Amino acid sequence: MPLAVDRGTNSRVKYNNDVYIRKVKTASGSTTVQLAIKEAGNHKVLHHIGSARNQAELEVLLRRAEQIRHAGQTELFDPEPAKPRISTVAAKSVYLYIEDRTKISIKRFIKELETVMTATIEIAGEQIEAAPLIPEAVEKITRKL
């Protein structure tokens, strides 16, 4: 959806839920971009996006404000709502499987496996891969998988 913004000094674009993108000219001459709502006649800033010193920076900030404003929303008449990315679903499935099988948190699982490393050594143009020494705690965890 193209961004329809009044290019005036202090302007706003109104969206559903009364949240709008607000542009304000500062004393230094830059333009501040914010997400705001109007409550009791006053602007309430919800999120400061940034300040632009020229038109190119302003366009970037306005696009970013648009993205933040509509993050997680679908179009009003979109027949198919947004679905979680496959990679997110797969990652969650993997970490739940690991936690279920090992009975430890994914954080601890990663911390334990960080100690296991391989090394590749090059001698006279030939590469040799050194096998890691696997600590007993890591061996116990991997046997459960």
C-alpha positions, 0 to 999 in steps of 0.5 A: 500500500503506498504511503499517502502522507501530506507533505506539510510541516506538521502533518499526520496520517490517520489509521484505524485505532486512531494511531497515526504517523506524525511529522514534526519540524524541530528547532534544529530544522530536522523532521521527527517521525512518530507514531501517536494517538490523540487523547483529550485533544493532545498528541500522545507519542507511542513510538519515536521512529527517528529524525530526518535531516533531508527528504531521503531520510524522511522517506525511509523513516516514513516507510519504517513508521508504516511497517511498525504501524501495520506490523502483524496486521492483515488487510481488512478484506484479506481472505487468508490471514498471515501465517507463521513462517515455516522456519519459525514453526520448525524452530519451535518444534525442534526446541520443544522436542529437545526440551522434552527428550533431554529434560533441560531447557534449550538455553542450557542445551545450547550452553552445553553444546557450545563447548564442542568444537571441531578444528580444521588444520592445514599442513602443507596444503592438506586439510585435516579435521580434528575431531572434538573431545566431547564432554561427558555431560554433552554425551549424556544429552545427545544419547537422549536424543 
